[in-house]
Amino acid sequence: MKRSLKVVISFGFLAVARLRGWLGHLLGEKGRVSCVVLYYHAIPPEQRQRFARQMDMLQRWAKPIRADIMEPLPAGQNYAAVTFDDGFQSVAANALPELHSRQIPTTIFVVTGCLGQSPGWLSEGYLANESETTMTAEHLRALNPTFVAFGSHTVTHPRLTRLSVEEARREIEGSRRNLEKLVNQPVSLFSFPYGLFSPDLVQWCREAGYQRVFTTEPLTAFSEPGEFLTGRVSVNPTDWPLEFWLKLLGSYRWQVTVSALKRKFRSARIAHGSSRKKLEEDARESTRS
């Protein structure tokens, strides 16, 4: 039910956005760049055909681009970039052949301290089967750099917001150095594990030499040349065709506003609770005196 409701809201959001764009065109407004960065995790063999159909849909409705593109994108067309977090072997086996046959570039975000292993974070309700293993260094080096770019996803896949400054910097800086040595090419992209980030973490990524970092907020991407902090939309081969189509066109970005309102409401409720507790303590203190 919750999933269906999101589809309905997103469809309405798309209709309103298209109407607004049409009215803007009539008024002579310049068209906006429409680009979405999609992110997957694992692509198991039983989902390969569904993934292939999604890539066919992507080609019909958008122009595939690289996630590390820095040049301004011409307005008036839909663009999409495909990325994968964690570097699972199922991606190499099932997703990359489908992408290569369609000439769709992609970026794989690698956890450098967990190569050729079964990641420990899968036990935390993660979006992948616990039987998944990550690619080895040999797997990564064998991939065609014409179609596959690499980005860092830290050394150990921690929740960066819970680490000390020193620990977080080691995860951010060390993963880039390790990955560049592994694949023998520059690494300029970074994605935050679990989508958790802060202004400090973004700044440390800048200082580490990254040219772009990715969150899991479903915002449209590359609205400005050289954009540093970029949103992405979570997709899965099991998404309904309509669901995937709406995500591909950026219609799920309303969720960012809803999430911001929820955080604001929670903060206000906590502040109200703290204020009320303080008043009660002051009243008790006044009674005792």
Secondary structure, DSSP 8 states (H G I E B T S, - for coil): -HHHHHHHHHHHHHHHHHHHHHHHHHTT-----EEEEEEE----GGGHHHHHHHHHHHHHHSEE--TT--S---SSSEEEEEEEEE-BHHIIIIIHHHHHHTT--EEEEE-TT-TTS--GGGGGT-SS-TT--B--HHHHHHS-TTTEEEEE--SS---GGGS-HHHHHHHHHHHHHHHHHHHTS---EEE-GGG---HHHHHHHHHTT-SEEE-SS-----SSTT--EE--EE--TTS-HHHHHHHHTTTTTHHHHHHHHHHHHHHHHHHHHHHHHHHHHHHHHHHH-
